[in-house]
Amino acid sequence: MPIARNRISRIAVPATAALILGTLGAAAPAGAATPTGEQTAKPLPGTHPEWATAQADAGAVPDSAPASARIYLAGQDQAGLAALAKAVSDPNSPAYGAFLSDAQADARFGATAAQVKAVTDWVTGAGLKVDATTAHYVQVSGSTGALAKAFGTGFRSYRTEDGLHRAAAKDAVVPASAAGAVLAVGGLSDTLHKNTSHAVSVREAEARAQARAGAAAKLAGPDKKAPATLPTVPTCSEDGYGSKTAKGAPAGYEKNEPFAPCSYVPSQLRKAYGVTDAKVSGKGARIAIIDAYGLATMEQDANHFSTLHGDKPFAAGQYREFVTPDKWTHQDECGGAAGWAGEEALDVEMAHGLAPDAQVVYVGGNSCYDQDLYDAMAKVVDGHLADVVSNSWGEIMHGTGGDLDPAVVAADNQLFQRGAVTGIGFTFSSGDCGDSSPGAAATGVNCQSDTTQAQTDWPSSSPWVTSVGGTALELADKAGHYGREVSMGDQRSVLSEDQKSWTPFPGKFYFGGGGGVSKDFAQPWYQQGVVPDRIAKTAADGTKSDTPLRATPDVAMSGDLVAATLVGYTNGGTYSEGGYGGTSVSAPEYAAMLADAVQARGGRAIGFANPAIYDRAAGGAFHDVNDSAVHNKFGNVVDLGLVGGALKVRLYKIAADYGLSAAKGYDTATGVGTPGKDFFNSFRLPHHR
């Protein structure tokens, strides 16, 4: 079953270095701006990780030990790339929408032959071998001694919580001969960065909750039944939120709480978010989806799911995929294709469901590790495979093993900017662990346990992507008419053994949308005037800033685990369906909404969407989600369903995220809100703040 896709990292990066990497116009100039003969050596801050301490030193790594690294190319005019990405994305700029062709972008900003030669000469001269060269990086391998010669630092073994790991004894340095050609270098430490997803099925979440709680807190076994006054079969509110009362259940936060809604299908979501009324379908637009590996039956499953629920299957040629099973790696650590199948099915079916005429392309990374998912993103950008790219994975930036590798930040941001100048935008799910603090991780079923502080996720916190948070959507009726929304966050209790009360009560944090203010990135221009300083000047961990910082998410859509979304796919040869939740649901939903908006504006690409989003924040384009405006009875539900063959009865308090809540105006639970009644009209008409 799919689990959270967070990239786990053990590479240190000082907060000041991360802030420089995240600013929008302060990138260091590329080598093309400075003659090679005038270059000076370039230090690489953060390549000596903070976990590589003198106390943990276990001795030198033998020179003969194998080693590898990835050298990301600076390309030409980094500052110019950032400036143009801003200009073409801003509705208030004269250059708005004036995207470059791929050839033009390569000519202006791509790595030059001279830069590639400078890097190749440098590394081969040190005794390393070039394994691969792309438009974005040079991959090298060889002995540790050769790596030490190339980067001006020795390599030592250090004791960590998961064994011995190699790291540079001091920050690495690129020699003057290649300094202008290098953006960043990854892999100097031998710790890998694994990604997990921001999605979980109802069944998988229940299993995790029981595993966390231990045997003493297990739910009733298969021989236990619900009280006689409750139904003895799985039951949900099928005619709208709260349409069926859980009579006979013990009193919870109030008496007679409703059954949880039945899992939503795409036709209901299209109605709720205005797709049906706007008569848009994503025709002429293209959506790319990136996950790891690939489900062999994906198109067949998506077509079967669509047909079962009254929608059109993919037309011939409407769905494509790029997967390379012969190159898949790290399947044991990542869960393999089976472990990612639910996530992939969710992403494809939501993209097709909310934009049924859009072209959909699936690109599977060869593992769940950083470099392979980067390669998948680069394939989309280099081949211009889409107008909008949906990604449902992320990672904490500050963990017990150290901080995020600065090479990941630099390389990803450069790729997002390259996409922006050619009209490609990226959406990322914001996470499923509230503020991602240790408190949330103690009981949350989709949290990274190694978090050290309240924080935002990466790449969701990049200033160059659209961060998509989650809500609990409450439909007014079975057809899908919009009722109301609250922030995505659930506290959970289970029926006691004597079936007379809930345990524990009040419930503990179980699941919730991610968000917060990042201490690692300055506030981007498009958030100015929309995100108030009272939010933007205090990072998630309480750190105060004299200047505003990047806040997430930017927008939100339905994604709660209790108000779940139905997904179907083939597992072990059998097709089945079940409810899923997470901002992994929200991200492909919003990518599909952007594809629909492309159609609404006559087929013109939107590109990087955040400036257009914040430009519309004050109008009717978005529902302003506000938890305090919703009466308590619309925030608590009883869930009665089968888990592992047994009938389980649970009580959930929704709008109960950890450290986050939705309030009037911008908030760090739902951003500017969810697509509202004027969302598509705002793209049909000229719109400026």
N, C-alpha and C positions, 0 to 999 in steps of 0.2 A: 504494500500500500504506500502511497506517496507520503513523504514526510517533509518537514520544512526545509526549504532549499537555501540555507544560509551558507555563505562562504566562510569557512573557519580558517583563521589566519593566526600565525605566530610571529609576524614580522613587525618590528617596532617602527613607528614614525612619530617624531615630535609633533605636537599640536601646531606649532608654528609652521613646520614644513607642510603639513596637510592643508593649512589655511592658504598658503601660497599656491598650492596645487589647485585649490578649489576656486580661487578668484577668477573673475570673468575676463579680465583684460590684462593680467599681469604675468602672463606666461613668458618664460625666458625666450629671447630671440633664437631662431634656428641657425644652423651652421651657414646657410646661404647668405645670412646678413653679415657674416664676419669672415674675411679671408682666412683660410686654414692656417697660414703662417702666423696670424696674429692671435690664434686661440691660446688659452691657458688651460691647464688641467682642470677637470670638472669633478668636484666631490659629489658623492651620492648619499645625502643625508638619509639615515634610517636603514641603511644596508647592514649596519651592525645593530642587531635587534636588542631590545632592552633585557630580554631574558638571558642573553649571553653575558652573564656576569662573571666576575673573577671567582666568586664563591662557587659557581656552577661549572667552572672550567675543569674538563676531564682530560685535557692534553691535546697536543697537535694532531690534526688529521694527516695521515701519511701522504706524501706528495704523489704517490702512485694511485691513490684512491680515485675512482671515477667521479666526475662532476659535470654539471651542465649549467647553462644560463640562457636567458632570453634577453636580447638587447633591443629595446624598442627605439625605432628611428625617429629623430626629431622632425624630419621633414623641413619644409620651407616656411618661414614667416609664421611662427606660432601665434604671435600677438595679432597678426592680421587675420588668421583663421578664426580666433575667438571674436574679433570685432565684426567680421562678416557674418558669423553664425548669429550674433546678436542682431545685426541689421536686417537680415532677411527673415528673421523670426518675429520681429516687433511690428505689430499693426500700426504703430505710430511712426514708423521709419519710412522714408521715401523708397528704400530698397526692399520693403516688405514683399515677400513672395518671389523676389528676383533670384531664384535658385540657379546655381551653376550646374552645368552638365558634369557628368563624372569625369570626362576628359579635361574639362576646364579646372575642376577641383584638383585633379592630379597634377596638372601643369603648374598651378599656383602654390599648392601646399604639400604635394607629395614628396617623398624622399627622392633625392637626385641620385644619379649613378655615382657621382663623386662621393656622396655620403656613404653609400653602400660600400664603395671601394675603401674609403677611409676606415670603416669598421672592420671590413674583411681583412685588410692589411694588418691592422692592429692585432686582431685576435689570432690570426694564423701566425703572425710573427712571434706571438707568445707561446705558440705550440698547441693552440686549440684548433678544433676542426669545425667547419661550418656545416651544419646538418640541414639547414633550410633557410631560405631567404624569401620573404614576402614583401608586399608593399609597406608593411608596418614594422617588421622586426627581422633580426638575424638570430637564428637559434644556433648555439654552439655547444660543443661537448669536448671532453678530454680529461686530463688528469687534474687533480687538485693543485699540483705544483704549477701547471700551466695557467690555471685560473688565478692563482695567487700572483703570478708574474704579470698577467694581464691587468689585474685590478689593484695592484699595489698593496695588498694586504694578505696576511697569513690566514689560514682557516683552522679552527679548533673545534673540538667536540665539547658540547655543554650538556649537563644533566638537566632534563626537563621532566614535567609530570608524566610524559608518555615516552620516556626513554632518552637516549643520547641523540643529539642532533648537531649537524655541522652548521657553523655560521662564521661570517667574517670576523676576525679579531678586532677590526676597526672599520670605520666607514670606507667603502671602496672608492676608488678614484679612476676616472677615465682620463687617459693621457691627452695632452694638448692636440695631438695629431687627429684624434677622433672626437674631441669634446663637443664640437658643434653639430655632430651628426647624431648624438645620443640624447634621447628624451629621458629614458630611465632604464634600469636593469632589474629584472626579476629572476628569482631562483638562486641567488647566491647562498641563501640558507636552504637546507634540504627539507624544510617543512613545507608541505603542500597545502593548498587552500581549497577545501572541499565545500561544495554548494549543496544546500538543502532547500526544499520548496516552501512556499507560503500557502500550502493547501493541505487539508486533511479531511478524510472521510469521517462521517459520524461514527462508523464502526471502529476505525483506527483510533480516533480520539478517545473513545471509551476504553479501548484496550490500554492506551497509554495512561489514562487516568487511574485505572486499576493497578497497573504496574507501579505507578508512583506511590499510590496509597498503601500497597501491600495487602497481605491476606486479611488483616483485621478489618479492612474497610471495603472488602469486596461486596459487590451487589448480590442479591439473591440468585441462587443457582437455577438451573432449568426446572427443578421440581417446585419452585416457588411461583405463585401466580399473583396477579394484581388483586386487590381487594374486590369482593363480589360486586360492589357498586361501580367499579370501573370496568371498561370493556376488557375482554380477555384476548383481544387481537390488537395488533398495532393500529393506533388511532391518531389522526391529525386533523387540524382545522382546514377543511378543503374549500370552504366558500368564503375565504378571506380571513385575515388575521383575527383571532378571537371568536370565530364563528361557532366553535364547539367548546362547551365548558367541561372541565374535568370533574364532573360531579362524583363525589365519593373519595376524592384525593384529600389528604390531610390539609388543613389550612397552612398556607405558606406565608408569603409576604402580605397576602390578603386572602379572603375566602373566595372559593369558586373561580380559580384562575383557569384560563383557557388552555386547550391543547396547543402545542406548537403547530405552526402552519405546515401543510404538506410541502415537500420540496418543490421549489419553483422550476418551471420549464421556460424555454426561451420565449414562447409566445406571450407569456405573462410579463416577462421582463421587457419585451418590446413595447407592450402596452403601457406599462408603468413609467417608462422613461421617454415616452413620446415618439418612439420610432414608428409605430403603427399609424398614429395620427398624422405624422409628418410625411408619410408615404415615401420613406427612404429605405434603401436596402443595401447601401454600400456599393452599388453598381459603379464600376469604373475604378474602384479603389482596391488597394492590395494590402493585406495584413500578413506580417511574418510572425511566427511563433518560435521561440527558442527554448528548448529544454535539453536534457541529456538523453542520449541513445534514441530509440524509436520503437513505436508499437507497430508490429507488422500488419495489424488489421485496422489501422487508424481510419482510413477512408471508408472502409466497409462498416466499421462501428459507427462513425459519424452519420453515415447515410441511414443506417438502421435506426439510430436514435432519432434523427429528424423525422423519418417516416412514422415511427411509433407515436410521435407527439404532434402530428399534423403539419409538419414543415417539409420544405423541399429538400431532397438530398443534393449533394454537390452535382453540378452539371459536369459533363465530360471536360476535363482539362481545368476545372475550376480549383482543384486541390492538387498541390505538388508537394513533394518532400525531398529533402536532401539528407540522407543518412548513410553512414559508411561502417556497417557492422564489422568488417574485417579490421577496422582500426580502433574499435572500442577497447578501452582500458579501464582499470580500477573498478571493475564491475562488483567485486566483493565489497569494497568500501562504499560504493555509491548505490548499491541495490540493483544495479543492472537495469535492463529494459523493463523488467516486471515492476521494479520499484518506482520507476518514473511513469508507468503507463497511465495511472489515474490522473496525474498532473497533465500529461499530454492530451488525454481525452477531454479533460475539463477545458483546457485552453482552446483546443480546436473547436469543440462543440459550442462554447460561449462565443467565440469569434464568428463562427458561421451562424449561430442562432440569432445574434443581434445585428448582423450584417449579412443576410443570407445570399446576396448577390456579389459580395466582395470576393476577389481572388484570395485564397489562403495558401501560404507556403509554410511548411514546417521544416526547420533546420535543427537537426539533432547534434549536440556536442558529443565528442567521442568519450567523454566522461563528465562527472559532475565537478571537476576541478577547474580552477580559474582559467588556466591557459586554454583549455578546450572550449569553454563557453565563450571566451574572448574570440577564438577562431570562428565560432558560429556567428557571432555578431559581425565580425569583419566580413564574413562571406555575404551577409545581407547588404552591408554598406558597399562593398566592392562591386557586387553584381547588381546593385540597385534593385533588389528583389521585392521591395515593399515601400509603401508610404508611411506606415506606422508599424512598429515592432513591439510585440508584447513579451514581457519577461516576468516570470513569477518566481523569482529567487533573489536572495540577498544575503547579507552577513552583518554581524555586529562589527564595529570598527575598533572596539577596545575590549580585549578579553584577558583572561588570567595568563595566557601564554604570550601576551604582547599585543601590539597594535597592528593595524592594517598596513600591508606593504605599500609604500608610496608609489612603487612601480605600477601596482594595480590601479590606483587612483589616476595617475598621470596618463597611462595608456587608455583606460576606459574613457576619460574625459576627452582626450584627443579624438577618439573614435566617435563619440557622441557629437562633437563639433563638426567632424567630417560629414556625418549624416545630416546635420542641420543645414549646412551650406548647400546640400543637394536635394533638400526637401524631404528628408527622412526623420521621423520623430520616434523616440523610445518611451514606452511606458514600463514602469517597474512597480511591483507590489510593495507596499510599505512595511509588511511584516505582520505577524500574528501573535505578538507578545506584549501588547500595550507599549509601555515606555522602555521595554527590554531591560529593566533593572533586575538585580538579583531577587528582589521581592516578587516580581512577576514570574521570574523563572522558577521560583520555588514550587509553584503549583500549576503554572501554565503548561498545556500539553504540546505546544508548538514553539517552545522557547529554547534558546541556546543556554545551556547550563553554565558556560564559562564566562558569562558576562560579568563585568566588574562594576558597572554603573548604569544608570539610566542613560539611554543613548538612542540615536537613530541608526537605521540600517544603510549599508552601501550595496548597490549603487543608487538606491532610492533617494539618498541625500545629495547626490550629485546635482549641482545647479543646472545641469544640461539634460535632465530627464524629467518626465512627468511622473511624480510619485502618487500612486493611487491607494487611498485608504479604503476602509470598509464600513458598511452600515448594516443594521438589521432593518430590512425593508418590510413594511407592514402593508399588504395589499388589502384594498377595500372589498374585493370580491374575487371569485374564481377566475373571472376574465382577465384580471390583472390591473384593474384601475388603481391608480396610486392612492394610498392611504396616508401614510406618514413614514418617517424614518427616524431612527435614533442611532447613536454611535454603536459600532460593533464591539461588543464586550460582554462576556457571560460569566456569571458566578453559578456554580453548580452544586446541588445537593442531591442525595439519592434517598429513596424510600427506606425507612428503617425496617429492621427485621420484623417488628410487630405491626408494621404497616400503618402506624398511627402518627408518624412524624417524619421530618426530613433530617438527614445527617450529612455533613454538619449544617447547622443553621445559625446565622446566615451562611450561605455558601461561600466557598473559596474561589478565587480567580481561576478560570478554566481556559479561556480563549478570548482574544481581542485583537482589534486592528492596531497596527503600529503607527508611530508618528513621534513628533517632538522637534526640538530645535537642536541643530548640530553645532557643536563647538568647533568643528573642523573646517567650516566653510562660511565665508562672508555672505551676507544677504545679497541675492541676485537682484538686478535692477527691476525685474518685473514684480517682485514682492513689495517694493517700496510703495507706501501709501495704502496698501491693502492689509499687510500683516503689521499690527501695531507694535510699537517698541516694547510695550509691557510683555509681549510674547517674545519678540525677536532678540531681546537683549539678555535673556536668561536661557542658557543651554539646558538640555534635558537633565543633566546631572547637578543643576543648581549653579554652575559656573556663571558669573556675571561678566558681561562684555560691554565695553564702552560704545561699541558699534553694533548694529544689527547683524544677526546671523541667519543662515539658511534654515527655514522652517519646513517641515513635512507633516502630512502629505499635501499635495496641491489640490486634489479633488478626491472624491470617494464614490463608491457604488456598492450595491448589495453584495455581501460576502459573509454574513454571519453563519455560524455553524448550526444555530438553532433554527433560524429562518434560512434554511439551507437551499442549495441548488442541486438539481438532479443531474447526474452524469452516468453515462453508460459506456462500457467497453468490454472487450473479451479478455478474460483472465483464466489461464489454464484450460483454454479451449471452449469456455462457456461465456456467453454474453450475459451481463447482469447490470443492474442500475442501483444507484444509491445516492444519498445526500452528501454533498461536499460543502465545506466552508473554507474561508480564508481570503486574504487579499489576493491570493492566486485566482480567485473567482473574479474579483473586482478589476484586475489589470486587463485581462482579455476583453471583459465587458466594455471597459472604457476605450480600449483600442478599437473595438468594433464601432463604438459611438463616433470616434474620430473618422473612421472609414465612411460612416453614414454622412458625417459633416462634409467630407470631401465631395460626395455626390451632391449634397445640398448647395455647395458653392460652385457647382458646374464642373466638377472634376479637377479643380485646382488643388494641388497638394497643400497641406497645412504646414508640414514640417515639424519643427520643434514647437510644441503646442503651448507651453507655459505662458509666454507673453499674451497670447490670444485668450487663454483662460483667465488670467488676472485682469485683462482689459474688460472682461465681461462680468467681473465679480459683483458689481454693484447693481446689475440689472436683473431681469427675470430669467436669465439663461441658466441659473442654478437654484436648486432648493437649498435654503440655508438651514442645515440640520441643527436642531437645538434641543438637547435632551431635556432641559428644564421646562420646555413648553409641552411635553408629553405627560399625560396623567400616568400615575404609577401602574394602573391596571393594564396599561398597554406595554408594560416592561417586564412581565413575568409570565412564564408558560410552563406547562407540564408536558414532558415528552414521554410518550408511551410507545415503545417499539422493541423489535427483536435485536438483541446483541448476542452473538454466539449461540443462537438457538433459544435463548431465554428471553422472556418478556421482562423488560426493564422499565422502571418508573423513576423519572428524574425531574427535579424542579430547577428551572433556570431563571435567574434574574438577568435580564438583558439591559443594555445601556449601562453596563458596569465594567468598563474597561479599566485596566490597571494604570493609574497615573495620567489618564487622558479622558476628556469628555468633550462633547459637542456643545457649543454655546453660540450665542448670536454673533454673526460675523465670522471672520476667519478663526479656526481653531485647529489644534494639532491632532484632533481625532479624525476630522472629515475635511480639512482644508477649506476651500471656498464653498463646498457642498457637493451636491449631486446634480446631474443634468435635469433642468427644469423645463417648463412649458415653452420657453422661448429659445431653448438651446439651438435648435436647428434653424429657426428663423434668424437668429443672430449671425449665422454664417451665410445666409442668403442675401443679407443686406450689408452695405458698407458699415463697418462698426469701428468706432474709435472711442477711447475713454473721454 
